[in-house]
């Protein structure tokens, strides 16, 4: 299994686990512990993003290596995952901002929605990882510099 995709996918899963723990903590009226755990979740999510973007820029994307007749299903699933991940990231930033600005009433409203989106993002992210690196061997495309300056 490739190191960077495995590491970044692990970070997303760890992030989702910390979010679940944070949800339990706030339900049990432990706001200080909730804050620490949710910041930790955000750090893992940011670490995923940094690894993912670095890998995309310097190594290139990985294309689906499975059967041709499954490619359309994978592509639709990937688009769904990308929409979830983008939405989850935006909601995450808004939710964190509301918390840090102490706008707790809005934070309480948007936080559970953000968490659910993030759980689905993590689940679909693991599925994408499995399809690209475990079940089928994907191929690396051009990195950003090759795409800009030619191979």
N, C-alpha and C positions, 0 to 999 in steps of 0.2 A: 504494500500500500504506500502511496506517495506521502511524504512527510507533511508538506504544507497544506494540501487539501484535508488530510486527516486531522491535523492540528487545528485548522480554522473551523472545520465542522465540529470538532470537540468543543471549541470555545462557544459556538452557538448553543450547543446542547447544555453546556455548563451555565451559560447565561439564562436559558429557560428554566433550569433547575433553581437557580438563585431567585428568579422572579417568582416561581411557585413558593419558595420558602418565604420571600418577602410578603406575598399575599397572605400566607398563614400568620405571619408575625403581626401584620396590621389588623387582621381579623381578631387576633388575641390581644389587641390594644398595646402593642409594643412598638411605638413609633421610632424610637432611637435605633433599635435593632433593624427595623424595617428599612430605615434610611441607609444604614451601612450595607445591608444585603442588596438593596436595589442599586446602590452605587457600584458595588462589586459586579452585579449583573451587567450594568452599563459598561464597565471596564472590559469585561469579557466580550461583549458585543462589539465594542470599538476595536479590540484586539483582532477579532474576526475580520472586521472591515479593513483594517490596515494590512493584514496578511493577504486577504482576497485581492485587494487593489494592487498591492505590490506584485503578487503572482500574475495578475492579469497584465500589468504594465511590462514586467520584465521577462515573463515566461510565455504568456499568451493564454487564451482561453482553451478549454478542452472541449472538443466536439463529441457528440454522442457516437459511441462505437458499437451500438447494438444493431439488431436486424433493421433493414431498411423499412420494413412495414410497420415498425414500432416508432420510427423517427417522428412522425406527425404527433403521436400521443405524447412522446417525450417533450417535444417542442411546446405543445399546448400546456403541459404540466409545468415546464420551465417558465413560461410566460406568467402563469398563475403564481408560481413561487416568487418571481421577480416583483410582481405587483404587490404581493403580500409583504415581501422584504422591504420594499420602498415605503409602503404605507406604514409598516411597523416601525421603521427607522424614524419617519417624520413624527408619528404619534409618540414614539419614545422620547424624542427631543422635546416635543411640546410638554409631555407629562413631566419630564425632569425639570424643565424650565418652570412650570407651574409650582412644582414642589419647592424648588430653590427660592422662588419669589414668595413663598408662603401663601400662595393662592390655593389653600387646601380644599375649599369647596369644589373648585373646578378640577383639581387634581384627583379628588375622589370619584368624580364622574367619569373622567377620561381614563384613569388608571386601569380599571378592569377591562375596558375595551382594548387598550394597548396591550395588556397582558395576553388576552386571548389571541389577538393578531400575532403576537410574538410566538406563542406556543405553536400556532399553525405554521408560522415561518420556519421555526426550528424543525418541525416534523417534515415539512416539504423539503427543507434544506438537506436533511439526512437522506431523504429519498433520492434527491438529485445526486448527492455524493455516491450513494450505493449504485445508481445507474451509470455514473461516469467512471467510477474507480474500482468497484467490487464486482458487480454483475457483468459488466462489459468494459472493455478497455478502450477508453476514449483516446483521441489523438490531439496533440497540442497544435494550436494554430500559431500564427505569427504574434510576436510580442509587439508592443506599441512602436518601438523604434524601427522594426522591420516593416511594419505597416506604413509608417510615414516615409522612411528613407529607402525602402526597397530591400529585398532579401539579399 
